[in-house]
Amino acid sequence: MENRIGKSYVARKTLFAKGLKEGRLTVQEIEEALPAGTLTAAERWLLYYSLRAAQVEIIDEVTGQVDHGFMAEAPHAPQEH
C-alpha cells in the first residue's frame, strides 16, 4: 500500500512539473502516468482540478479538444426576451 502511494505521489509531482513548464498536458499522458486504480475518483478529480487551477491546459490527444472540466458544462445566463 505504501509503495503505491509513493509511486502515485512521484507521478503527480512529475506531471505537475511538466505541466507547469510546458503549460499543457494531454489526457493520455495523465492516464498513462496514473492508470485506473492508482487514484480514487475524488483524487483523480482533484488532480485535474488542480492542474486547471495552475493554468495547465489539458488536451485530448485524439480529438484535440481542451478539457475545461465543469466550466464547459456551466449553464449560460438566461437571456431576456
C-alpha positions in Angstrom: 0.0 0.0 0.0 2.7 2.5 1.0 4.6 1.7 -2.3 1.5 2.5 -4.3 1.1 5.9 -2.6 4.8 6.7 -3.1 4.6 6.0 -6.9 1.4 8.0 -7.2 3.0 10.9 -5.4 6.1 10.9 -7.6 3.9 10.6 -10.8 1.7 13.5 -9.8 4.7 15.6 -8.9 6.3 14.8 -12.3 3.1 15.6 -14.1 2.8 19.0 -12.3 6.4 19.9 -13.1 5.9 19.1 -16.8 2.5 20.8 -17.0 3.8 24.0 -15.3 6.9 24.0 -17.6 5.1 23.4 -20.8 1.7 24.9 -20.0 -0.1 21.8 -21.2 -0.6 18.1 -20.7 -2.6 15.5 -22.6 -5.2 13.4 -21.1 -3.3 10.4 -22.4 -0.1 11.5 -20.5 -2.0 11.8 -17.3 -3.8 8.5 -17.7 -0.5 6.7 -18.6 1.3 8.1 -15.6 -1.7 7.3 -13.3 -3.6 4.4 -14.7 -7.0 3.3 -13.4 -6.9 2.1 -9.8 -4.0 4.4 -8.9 -6.2 7.1 -7.5 -9.7 7.2 -6.2 -12.3 9.1 -8.2 -12.0 12.0 -5.8 -8.2 12.1 -6.0 -8.4 12.0 -9.8 -10.9 14.8 -9.9 -8.7 16.9 -7.6 -5.7 16.3 -9.8 -7.4 17.5 -12.9 -8.9 20.5 -10.9 -5.5 21.4 -9.5 -3.9 21.2 -12.9 -6.5 23.5 -14.4 -6.2 25.9 -11.4 -2.5 26.1 -12.1 -3.4 27.1 -15.6 -2.2 23.9 -17.2 -4.2 23.2 -20.4 -5.4 19.6 -20.5 -5.8 18.4 -24.1 -7.3 15.2 -25.5 -4.6 14.0 -27.9 -7.1 12.1 -30.0 -9.7 14.8 -30.5 -7.6 17.9 -29.9 -10.2 19.2 -27.6 -9.3 21.1 -24.5 -10.7 19.7 -21.2 -12.3 22.6 -19.4 -13.8 20.4 -16.7 -17.1 21.6 -15.2 -16.7 25.1 -16.8 -17.5 23.6 -20.2 -20.9 22.4 -18.9 -21.8 25.6 -17.0 -25.3 26.9 -17.9 -25.5 30.1 -19.8 -27.0 33.2 -18.2 -30.8 33.4 -19.0 -31.5 35.8 -21.9 -34.1 38.5 -21.6 -36.9 38.3 -24.1 
